[in-house]
């Protein structure tokens, strides 16, 4: 099979395309012919050795995929060659064939395209876990989404609307905000041009958002937190801006607010039944048209490095996928 290989920590340009032996499934394992693999910001961090977990070198990056079962291990039940599946693994998706534990796979709904299916697990899983499980977002509340045009951000906009919230989308350009509007955002803030804190106050009549979804960090976290509503929940999802913010804790005290960590990767490993239930809910919502993943660009396997570079440069709107 052909696969992208990371042999040393470094920029995406250091990745290589190699011919590797086809994987053979062992007990509890399934080999899937990858039709599409989602690209995520953690992939960029992983190949640089900057992610929370470092896989042993060398490895094939890529965390999520959709494809067709090629072979199953001797004790595997519930999946058979020819089944269409969606999978999430720490590594291995940027290849013709992916070797995955059977319990990381879910059936792919009939009628769903592979590129859409490959965009579901990490972004929508993260956002659903954040808003429902960690943020307890309720109908009628106000949700502020920072970095709203990115993969997890756009998923949060859509899930917030599906839950009945009023959604404020904040992004860095008018073009990105137009995408947010098309996916249901009620109010738009261009923090590339506007003062974020003042714009939030204006959009909420001074009350502030009940929930802040923050995958950006950096210079945007503190002004957003300072504008939060009483008993608000600030969800710490990631740091795409490149810096972990040093937020003064007295702000949370004065607002009676909660700063809540969100790590979907460990949630889906430690609470697999809860994650599976959430995934079933979101797949149903997608088939009903309530969630509409945006796949904005597709790359060939040999262009994986460019896909990661575009992700790192924040040139990506919605999701991009690799199509081996």
FIBA-385175 format. One record per residue (C-alpha): x, y, z. Coordinates in pm, whole numbers, padded with zeros to 5 digits, always signed. Layout:
FIBA-385175
XYZ/...
***
This chain:
FIBA-385175
+00000+00000+00000/+00099+00365-00032/+00119+00567+00289/+00244+00898+00420/+00525+00842+00671/+00660+01070+00943/+01019+00962+01017/+01125+01256+01233/+00947+01542+01411/+00928+01842+01184/+00718+02048+00945/+00470+01882+00709/+00719+01920+00423/+00934+01652+00591/+00668+01383+00538/+00734+01121+00271/+00515+00897+00055/+00625+00535+00068/+00521+00187-00040/+00459-00025+00269/+00343-00384+00316/-00036-00422+00336/-00147-00454+00699/-00283-00786+00824/-00555-00771+01091/-00490-00945+01419/-00739-01019+01699/-00985-00733+01740/-00856-00552+01432/-01000-00453+01096/-00828-00339+00774/-01018-00065+00591/-00963+00058+00235/-00954+00433+00293/-01173+00636+00056/-01130+00965+00244/-00934+01082+00550/-01014+01398+00741/-00739+01653+00805/-00736+01815+01150/-00521+02068+01333/-00394+01799+01575/-00240+01625+01271/-00021+01932+01220/+00087+01926+01583/+00142+01549+01584/+00396+01545+01299/+00583+01828+01472/+00592+01639+01803/+00381+01910+01970/+00061+01720+02037/-00041+01581+02379/+00049+01230+02263/+00361+01139+02063/+00331+00820+01859/+00654+00622+01821/+00852+00702+01506/+00812+00621+01224/+00434+00640+01184/+00161+00729+00937/-00036+01035+01050/-00409+01086+01011/-00674+01033+01279/-01008+00988+01102/-01123+00812+00789/-01414+00659+00601/-01388+00357+00377/-01478-00004+00307/-01376-00301+00521/-01111-00506+00337/-01038-00777+00599/-01120-00858+00961/-00930-01031+01240/-01012-01386+01347/-01235-01288+01642/-01411-00985+01490/-01790-00982+01484/-02023-00709+01362/-01811-00604+01064/-01739-00792+00741/-01556-00724+00415/-01757-00482+00204/-01906-00287+00499/-01886+00092+00479/-01742+00230+00803/-01622+00545+00974/-01314+00520+01194/-01108+00722+01440/-00756+00618+01537/-00456+00808+01670/-00258+00742+01350/-00270+00560+01018/-00543+00733+00817/-00326+00895+00548/-00280+00573+00351/-00452+00341+00107/-00526+00098+00391/-00584+00166+00760/-00549-00088+01042/-00799-00007+01318/-00931-00165+01639/-01284-00284+01573/-01424-00079+01862/-01311+00245+01692/-01542+00186+01393/-01906+00287+01344/-02131+00193+01052/-02151+00456+00780/-02511+00554+00699/-02648+00464+00357/-02648+00765+00126/-02362+00945+00302/-02060+01037+00089/-01716+00919+00199/-01569+01271+00220/-01851+01384+00449/-01822+01069+00661/-01448+01132+00702/-01528+01476+00847/-01749+01362+01133/-01556+01210+01420/-01307+01463+01554/-01468+01797+01468/-01831+01713+01536/-01739+01475+01817/-01534+01747+01987/-01804+02010+01944/-02090+01788+02062/-01890+01676+02367/-01800+02038+02441/-02143+02192+02405/-02365+01914+02539/-02148+01730+02791/-01909+01998+02918/-02096+02322+02848/-02455+02206+02914/-02577+02444+02643/-02954+02486+02658/-03214+02609+02413/-03254+02986+02435/-02899+03047+02560/-02638+03245+02367/-02332+03067+02230/-02018+03249+02113/-01794+03047+01879/-01438+03171+01824/-01263+03052+01508/-01611+02978+01382/-01519+02900+01019/-01272+02623+01103/-01356+02256+01129/-01453+02239+01497/-01586+02596+01492/-01831+02539+01208/-01942+02214+01372/-02007+02409+01693/-02215+02666+01503/-02432+02392+01356/-02466+02193+01680/-02549+02510+01872/-02832+02583+01632/-02952+02221+01649/-02973+02262+02028/-03181+02580+01996/-02916+02835+02097/-02860+03183+01957/-02518+03158+01791/-02262+03437+01756/-01986+03344+01512/-01648+03518+01541/-01385+03476+01271/-01100+03668+01108/-01249+03773+00773/-01572+03858+00596/-01537+03555+00366/-01513+03318+00661/-01809+03481+00830/-02019+03440+00516/-01963+03064+00549/-02074+03083+00914/-02390+03266+00814/-02466+02997+00554/-02438+02734+00829/-02679+02904+01066/-02496+03174+01266/-02729+03448+01389/-02470+03720+01455/-02127+03773+01299/-01814+03931+01454/-01504+04002+01245/-01228+04008+01507/-00979+04090+01235/-01139+04437+01222/-01350+04478+01537/-01269+04501+01907/-01379+04156+02020/-01492+04243+02371/-01695+04544+02262/-01848+04354+01971/-01959+04076+02208/-02115+04329+02446/-02301+04493+02156/-02423+04157+02023/-02558+04051+02364/-02692+04382+02496/-02421+04380+02761/-02529+04045+02910/-02255+03837+02747/-02266+03485+02604/-02373+03195+02825/-02124+02961+02660/-01797+03045+02483/-01653+02781+02250/-01281+02858+02224/-01056+02651+01995/-00835+02954+01925/-00669+03071+02247/-00397+03335+02213/-00506+03696+02226/-00876+03620+02187/-00949+03421+02503/-00920+03696+02764/-01146+03956+02595/-01404+03686+02532/-01392+03569+02895/-01420+03928+03022/-01746+03961+02825/-01899+03632+02947/-02242+03620+03112/-02301+03550+03481/-02260+03175+03538/-02115+03145+03189/-01904+02851+03072/-01582+02915+02879/-01490+02595+02694/-01116+02546+02640/-01097+02342+02318/-00756+02425+02172/-00497+02686+02081/-00503+02731+01704/-00372+03086+01748/-00047+02930+01864/-00031+03050+02225/-00183+02923+02548/-00348+03228+02707/-00258+03345+03057/-00608+03436+03176/-00652+03619+03511/-00856+03391+03736/-01030+03684+03909/-01237+03733+03594/-01395+03390+03642/-01453+03472+04010/-01628+03803+03939/-01854+03649+03676/-01931+03330+03868/-01804+03168+03549/-01654+02826+03480/-01344+02760+03270/-01403+02409+03138/-01150+02183+02966/-01255+01984+02660/-01048+01685+02544/-01261+01469+02317/-00974+01229+02246/-00971+01099+02602/-01351+01123+02631/-01400+00880+02343/-01141+00643+02489/-01255+00658+02854/-01631+00686+02790/-01682+00492+02466/-02053+00424+02523/-02131+00793+02577/-01926+00885+02271/-02100+00620+02059/-02441+00754+02163/-02337+01108+02072/-02206+00988+01735/-02535+00812+01659/-02723+01132+01742/-02506+01342+01512/-02523+01095+01223/-02902+01103+01255/-02895+01483+01252/-02678+01476+00940/-02913+01244+00756/-03199+01475+00857/-03011+01777+00721/-02975+01949+01059/-02595+01922+01035/-02422+01985+00703/-02045+01925+00713/-01862+02152+00470/-01583+01980+00277/-01413+02277+00117/-01119+02102-00051/-00989+01757-00140/-00622+01657-00175/-00453+01355-00329/-00246+01139-00095/+00078+01276-00238/-00041+01629-00150/-00089+01554+00220/+00193+01787+00324/+00027+02076+00143/-00303+02000+00313/-00134+02017+00653/+00048+02338+00557/-00283+02497+00457/-00430+02387+00789/-00136+02535+00980/-00166+02863+00788/-00538+02882+00877/-00636+02878+00512/-00895+02608+00571/-01270+02668+00591/-01475+02383+00731/-01305+02053+00656/-01050+01932+00402/-00987+01565+00324/-00723+01340+00174/-00858+01100-00092/-00616+00808-00144/
***
